[in-house]
Structure formats: structure tokens, C-alpha cells
Amino acid sequence: MMTDADDAPWLTVVGWGESGTAGLTPASREALQAAEVVFGARRHLRLLPPLAAEVREWPVPFADGIPGLLSERGRRTVMLASGDPFWFGAGATLARHLAPGEWRSLPSPSTFSLAASRLGWSLESVTCLGLHARPLTRLRPHLHRGRRLLVLLRDGAAVAALADWLGRVGFGASQLHMLEALGGDQERVRRLRADAELPDDIAHPVAVGLEVAGSGPALPLAPGRPDGWFSHDGQITKPAVRAATLAALAPMPGERLWDIGTGSGSVAIEWLLAHPDNRALGLERDAERAERARRNARELGVDWLEVIEGDAAALLEDELADAPPPDAVFIGGGLSESLLDALWPRLPVGTRLVANAVTLESEALLAQRQRELGGELVRLELSAATALGSRRGWKATYPIVQWRVEK
């Protein structure tokens, strides 16, 4: 006969903090006492009391420890994870390797919760970021004066790197709250400006509360950001056209864009800025432009842009043959009949395609495909006031013909 014990998950993920067992719930203490094997990072294991279980240090990088954990199936196993395992923690990574009935989670307060409690900040109004293994530039879209951020960092050196970077982008006046070993006997909270001299004894684990201040430029929230945000060689979709293009592409959370003829990457980057779960793939024949697009993405805090170099039509038949399909496609360069012939059959039903044309030949091609495949043609004409002798007049840019279609 099957008992309740037989049905119990073999793995318990216990939220662990700097207070050790003192901060645990009775259920977490009971799981530790009953465990046959306990896994944890070195800084977690140093706080463990004597146990009957086998104690094993989790390796670095984190993924290297998963096979060893899975090999313990059938034994009562505890994995120690920081704070709330499913809030910028290890829980989701572990769960991908397990069936739902194999594990349970017993969370403790997250570092974000402890930090907000110490600073008196309303957690729901604060941007929370985990940057242990992510570039500091992830902060760039969030640097708006008066905003508050809570950031998890790897160590004291990362705090120093953050302060230096903030100064370089014009936000050295920001206030840093360095929150060390929250919840433990060695807890310490110190406050200073980012451009001040930092102490050399910042202890791990560390989080930073950031109150953004300074004269640096803030990245606008709406698409059609000024060209100055993007390094380019002149081949860039202009802000007003870019805004109309993004509106037509209509990004939604978690969607994937193919940006063909990506150039500076401006359209793909604005697609990524629309939501942190979005992804983008750029196709660019020019190696210098491809690298420039990658650099623009990094500097603007969106590191989910992959750029492949080569002819788009050839790439569709070769490297992209088994690639995940896009939800939307933008053709900003390299428009040709052969490209559309290679692309259209590849697209799943429901894919949104937006193509921009500036020459008479490419306009004619879009008009032909619109008659065959549907959608709508839009002509975008822009003029700007400019000097005309002692007076002013309108100077027109080349009109853009845009084809918008959903397959």
C-alpha cells in the first residue's frame, strides 16, 4: 500500500539566509533534520549546524551541480538556495530538470524584501535586478532621475565597477546604499554617493539600493528614440519612421523578431526595449555594421540581440533552416524578390511582416507583393523646417513606402 511518505517529493529547496537556521520556519528545520543529503554553496554551508546528512558543496558554475543533484533521486535531499528560490534564485533553473511532484520549495524572505525593509522602500514601486552574472549595462534603461533600484551583485568589486560605470554615464550623483550580509550577525548598511571613494571592505553577499541622480541622459520609454542613442554610419531608420515601424511590428511580451538588414540595430533594440522577455535576431551582410549593432545593444542594456553576418536569402536556406520561427519580421535593408521568395514560405501563419522601401524599384516590388499577398501599403513622408536664406522652409526627406502584412 502506498503511504503519504512514498508520495513525498524527494527534493526540498530550502530558502537560506545569513541568519542560518535561526531564520528558518519549522518546516524547513524539519526538512534539514530528515535529510540524507544536503547541497549548498560554500557560504551557505558555513552556517549549517551539525547534521546526520551528507553535506556537499555546490560547484561553480551553477549548472555543473545539477547532474550530481539529480543522481540523488530517491533519497531525502535538501538544496539550500538564497532567500526566495523563485525570486531571482536557483528555483526555476532546478525546476526545469524535475517533474512537478519531485520537489517542494520552502522560501525565506528574499534579499530584495530584506533590503526594502531596511531602507523603508515600497518594494512594488522599486525595480529589482539580479546582476550576479549579467552586465551592468542592464541598468541603462532604468536610469531615470528619482527612480529607485535594488540590485544584487556578485561581490565588492562589482559594487566598485557599478559606481565607476554610473559616473561614466553621468549618474555619479546617485546615492548607493550598500547592504551587506542582510539578516545575519555581520549585517551592515552604508550609504554614499556613487562618485565618492568606496570602502575596500565590502562583504559578500551584497546588494545595492540605488537612488538615481545626476545629469546623465535618460533613455526615453517610447519607441523612436533619437538617433544619438545609436552609433551608426548614416544607415539608420530615422526616429519617426522607426516609431511607425515599431507600431506596425506591434511587439508583445516574449516575442521574437527577425531584423533583416539590421544596420545599426536600432529597430531590433527598440523591439527588445519594449519588454525584457523579447528576443531579436539580426541579419546583416556588413561585418562592421553587425558588430556596431551588437555594441549598441550592449550599451543600451539589451543583451538578447543575436546578429548573424551574411546574405539574408542564403542564411534563410542555411544557418536559419532550423532556427526558432519569428513572431514578426522587419526588412529594413537588402529588400529583393529573391529574399521575399525565400522568406515568405518560412513564416508561420500569424507572423507579422513589415518592409520599408525607399527606391522606385523596391516600391514596385512591395506594390506587387501587396496585390498578391494582401496587407496594406503606407507612404510615410516627413519634412523638417530648415533655413532658406533669411527665412525658413520645409525640407523633405526621401519618402518611405511601408508594406504591413500578417500571414
C-alpha positions in Angstrom: 0.0 0.0 0.0 1.3 3.5 -0.9 1.8 5.8 2.0 2.0 9.6 2.3 5.8 9.3 2.8 6.1 7.4 -0.5 4.3 10.3 -2.3 6.5 13.0 -0.7 8.9 14.9 -3.0 12.5 13.6 -2.7 13.9 17.2 -3.1 13.2 20.1 -0.8 14.6 23.5 -1.9 15.1 25.5 1.3 15.4 29.3 1.3 18.5 30.1 3.2 19.8 33.4 4.6 22.6 34.9 6.6 20.8 34.1 9.9 21.2 30.3 9.2 18.8 28.0 11.0 17.6 30.9 13.2 15.6 32.4 10.3 14.0 29.1 9.1 10.4 28.0 9.5 9.7 24.8 11.5 9.0 23.0 8.1 12.5 24.0 6.8 14.2 22.8 10.0 12.3 19.6 9.9 13.4 19.0 6.2 17.1 19.6 7.2 16.9 17.2 10.1 15.3 14.5 8.0 17.6 14.9 5.0 20.0 12.2 3.8 21.9 14.7 1.6 22.3 18.4 1.8 23.6 20.6 -1.1 24.6 24.2 -0.8 27.1 26.9 -1.7 30.1 27.3 0.5 28.7 30.5 2.1 25.5 28.6 3.0 27.3 25.5 4.3 29.4 27.6 6.8 26.2 28.4 8.7 24.9 24.8 8.9 24.7 23.2 12.3 25.9 19.6 12.8 23.6 17.2 10.7 23.4 13.5 10.2 23.1 14.1 6.4 25.9 14.0 3.9 26.9 17.6 3.1 28.1 18.5 -0.3 29.3 21.8 -1.7 27.6 23.1 -4.8 30.1 23.8 -7.6 30.7 26.8 -9.7 29.3 27.4 -12.4 25.9 26.5 -11.0 24.9 24.2 -13.9 27.8 21.8 -13.1 26.0 20.8 -9.9 22.7 19.7 -11.4 23.8 16.2 -12.6 25.0 15.4 -9.0 21.7 16.6 -7.5 19.6 14.5 -10.0 21.7 11.4 -9.2 20.2 11.5 -5.6 16.7 10.8 -6.8 15.0 8.5 -4.2 17.0 9.9 -1.3 15.7 12.7 1.0 17.6 15.7 -0.4 17.8 19.3 0.6 19.1 22.1 -1.7 20.0 25.3 0.1 19.2 28.4 -2.1 19.4 32.1 -1.2 16.2 33.6 0.2 13.2 33.0 -2.0 14.4 30.4 -4.5 11.9 31.6 -7.2 12.7 35.3 -7.0 16.0 35.8 -8.9 17.1 32.5 -7.4 18.0 28.9 -8.3 14.5 27.5 -8.1 13.4 28.0 -11.7 16.7 26.5 -13.0 16.2 23.4 -10.9 12.5 23.0 -11.7 13.3 22.7 -15.4 15.1 19.4 -14.7 12.3 18.0 -12.5 8.8 16.7 -12.7 6.3 18.8 -10.6 5.9 16.0 -8.0 9.6 15.7 -7.3 10.2 18.8 -5.4 8.8 21.3 -3.0 10.1 24.8 -2.1 10.2 26.4 1.4 11.2 30.0 0.8 12.6 32.6 3.2 12.5 36.4 2.8 14.3 37.4 -0.4 17.3 39.8 -0.3 15.0 42.3 -2.1 12.4 42.0 0.7 15.1 42.4 3.4 16.7 45.4 1.5 13.3 47.2 1.1 12.6 46.6 4.8 15.9 48.1 5.8 15.6 51.1 3.6 11.9 51.7 4.1 11.2 51.4 0.4 7.9 50.2 -1.1 9.0 47.0 -2.9 6.3 47.1 -5.5 7.5 50.5 -6.7 11.2 49.5 -6.9 12.9 47.9 -9.9 14.7 44.7 -8.9 17.6 43.3 -10.9 19.9 40.3 -10.3 23.3 41.1 -11.9 25.5 38.3 -10.5 26.2 37.1 -14.0 24.8 39.9 -16.1 26.4 43.1 -17.4 25.9 46.3 -15.5 24.6 47.9 -18.7 21.3 46.0 -17.9 20.7 49.0 -15.7 20.8 51.5 -18.6 17.1 51.6 -19.4 16.2 52.2 -15.8 18.5 55.2 -15.1 15.8 57.9 -14.7 16.3 60.6 -12.1 14.4 59.9 -8.9 13.9 56.2 -9.6 14.9 53.6 -7.0 16.5 50.3 -7.9 17.6 47.2 -5.9 20.4 45.3 -7.5 22.0 42.0 -6.4 25.8 42.0 -7.2 28.5 39.4 -7.2 30.9 41.0 -4.7 32.6 44.2 -3.5 34.5 44.6 -6.8 31.2 44.6 -8.7 29.9 47.4 -6.4 33.1 49.4 -7.3 32.5 48.7 -11.0 28.9 49.8 -10.7 29.9 53.1 -9.1 32.5 53.7 -11.8 30.1 53.0 -14.6 27.4 55.3 -13.1 29.9 58.1 -13.1 30.9 57.4 -16.8 27.2 57.7 -18.0 26.5 60.8 -16.0 24.9 59.5 -12.8 27.7 59.8 -10.3 25.5 61.8 -8.0 23.3 58.7 -7.4 23.1 57.5 -3.8 24.3 54.0 -3.2 23.0 52.0 -0.2 25.4 49.1 0.3 23.6 46.3 2.0 25.9 43.6 3.2 25.1 40.2 4.7 21.4 41.1 5.3 19.7 39.1 8.0 23.0 37.9 9.6 25.2 38.8 12.5 27.5 40.7 10.1 24.8 42.8 8.6 25.8 46.3 7.6 24.2 49.1 5.7 26.3 52.0 4.4 25.3 55.0 2.3 27.4 57.2 0.0 27.4 58.8 -3.4 28.5 56.8 -6.4 31.3 59.3 -7.2 32.7 59.1 -3.6 35.6 56.9 -2.6 34.2 53.5 -1.8 35.4 51.4 1.2 37.6 48.4 0.3 35.9 46.0 2.8 32.5 45.5 1.1 31.4 42.0 2.2 29.6 39.3 0.2 26.7 38.7 -0.1 25.9 42.3 -1.2 23.0 44.2 -2.6 22.8 47.8 -3.6 19.9 50.2 -3.2 20.3 52.8 -5.9 18.6 56.2 -5.8 19.2 57.6 -9.3 20.5 61.2 -9.6 22.8 63.1 -11.9 22.8 65.0 -15.2 23.2 61.9 -17.5 20.8 61.4 -20.3 17.8 59.1 -19.6 16.6 56.7 -22.2 13.1 57.6 -23.3 10.4 55.0 -22.8 8.6 55.4 -26.2 9.9 54.0 -29.5 11.5 56.3 -32.0 14.4 57.2 -29.7 16.7 59.9 -31.1 19.5 58.8 -33.4 22.1 59.9 -30.9 21.4 56.8 -28.8 22.8 54.6 -31.6 26.2 54.5 -33.1 25.7 54.4 -36.8 27.3 55.2 -40.2 24.2 57.1 -41.5 22.3 53.9 -42.4 19.7 54.0 -39.7 15.9 54.0 -39.7 15.0 57.6 -38.6 13.2 58.1 -35.3 9.7 59.0 -36.8 9.9 56.1 -39.3 11.2 53.8 -36.6 8.3 54.7 -34.3 5.8 53.9 -37.1 7.7 50.7 -37.9 7.6 49.5 -34.2 3.9 50.4 -34.1 3.4 48.2 -37.1 5.5 45.3 -35.8 3.4 45.5 -32.5 5.8 43.8 -30.1 4.2 41.7 -27.3 5.9 40.1 -24.3 8.1 37.1 -25.1 8.0 37.5 -28.9 10.9 37.0 -31.3 11.8 39.4 -34.2 13.9 38.8 -37.3 15.5 42.1 -38.3 16.8 41.7 -41.9 19.4 44.3 -42.9 19.8 45.3 -39.2 22.3 48.1 -39.8 22.8 49.9 -36.5 20.3 47.5 -34.8 18.0 50.4 -33.9 14.7 48.6 -34.7 15.8 45.3 -33.1 17.0 47.2 -30.0 13.7 49.1 -29.7 11.9 45.8 -30.1 13.9 44.5 -27.1 13.3 47.6 -25.0 9.6 47.0 -25.4 9.7 44.0 -23.0 12.6 42.2 -21.2 11.4 38.8 -22.4 11.6 39.7 -26.1 14.3 38.3 -28.3 15.7 39.5 -31.6 17.8 38.1 -34.4 19.6 40.5 -36.8 20.8 39.6 -40.3 23.5 41.9 -41.7 25.9 41.3 -44.6 28.4 44.0 -43.5 30.6 42.8 -40.7 31.4 46.3 -39.3 27.7 47.1 -39.1 26.9 43.8 -37.5 29.5 44.5 -34.7 28.2 48.0 -34.3 24.7 46.7 -33.8 25.9 44.2 -31.1 27.7 47.1 -29.4 24.7 49.3 -29.4 22.6 46.6 -27.9 25.1 46.0 -25.1 25.4 49.7 -24.3 21.7 50.2 -24.1 21.2 47.3 -21.8 19.6 44.7 -24.1 21.8 41.7 -24.4 19.3 39.4 -26.3 20.2 40.6 -29.8 22.0 38.0 -31.8 23.5 39.2 -35.1 24.4 36.8 -37.9 26.6 38.0 -40.8 25.9 37.1 -44.4 23.4 37.4 -47.2 19.8 37.1 -45.8 18.4 34.9 -48.5 21.3 32.5 -48.2 21.1 32.5 -44.4 17.4 31.5 -44.6 18.3 28.4 -46.5 21.4 27.5 -44.4 22.0 28.7 -40.8 18.4 29.6 -40.1 16.9 26.4 -41.5 16.2 25.1 -38.0 16.0 28.4 -36.1 13.0 29.1 -33.9 10.4 30.9 -36.1 9.8 34.6 -35.6 6.6 36.3 -34.5 7.5 39.4 -36.5 9.9 40.3 -39.3 11.3 43.6 -40.3 13.1 44.2 -43.7 15.0 47.4 -43.4 17.7 46.6 -45.9 18.5 44.2 -48.7 14.9 44.0 -50.0 14.7 41.9 -53.1 12.4 39.5 -54.9 14.7 36.6 -54.1 14.7 37.5 -50.4 10.9 37.6 -50.2 10.7 34.3 -52.2 13.0 32.6 -49.6 11.3 34.3 -46.6 7.6 34.1 -47.1 7.3 30.2 -47.2 9.3 30.0 -44.0 7.0 32.2 -42.0 4.3 30.6 -39.8 0.7 31.7 -40.1 0.1 34.8 -38.0 3.6 36.2 -38.5 3.7 40.0 -38.9 5.9 41.3 -41.7 6.9 44.9 -42.1 9.1 46.0 -45.1 10.4 49.5 -45.8 11.3 50.7 -49.3 12.9 53.9 -50.5 13.8 53.3 -54.1 11.3 53.1 -57.0 12.3 49.5 -57.8 11.7 48.3 -54.2 8.5 50.3 -54.1 7.3 48.4 -57.2 8.2 45.1 -55.6 6.2 45.9 -52.4 3.2 47.0 -54.5 3.3 43.8 -56.4 3.5 41.6 -53.3 0.8 43.6 -51.6 -1.5 42.8 -54.6 -0.6 39.1 -54.3 -0.5 38.6 -50.6 -2.6 41.3 -49.1 -1.8 43.7 -46.2 -1.6 47.4 -46.6 0.8 49.9 -48.2 1.6 53.1 -46.3 3.6 56.0 -47.6 5.5 58.0 -44.9 6.6 61.5 -45.9 8.4 63.7 -43.5 9.6 67.3 -43.8 11.6 69.4 -41.3 11.8 73.2 -41.1 15.2 74.5 -42.2 16.9 77.7 -43.2 16.0 79.2 -46.6 18.1 82.3 -47.0 17.0 84.7 -44.2 13.7 82.7 -43.8 12.7 79.1 -43.3 11.1 76.5 -45.4 10.3 72.8 -45.4 12.9 70.3 -46.5 11.5 66.9 -47.3 13.3 63.6 -46.7 13.0 60.6 -49.1 9.5 59.2 -48.7 9.3 55.6 -47.3 6.8 53.1 -48.6 5.9 50.5 -45.9 4.2 47.2 -46.5 2.5 45.7 -43.5 1.0 42.2 -43.7 0.1 39.3 -41.4 0.5 35.9 -43.0 
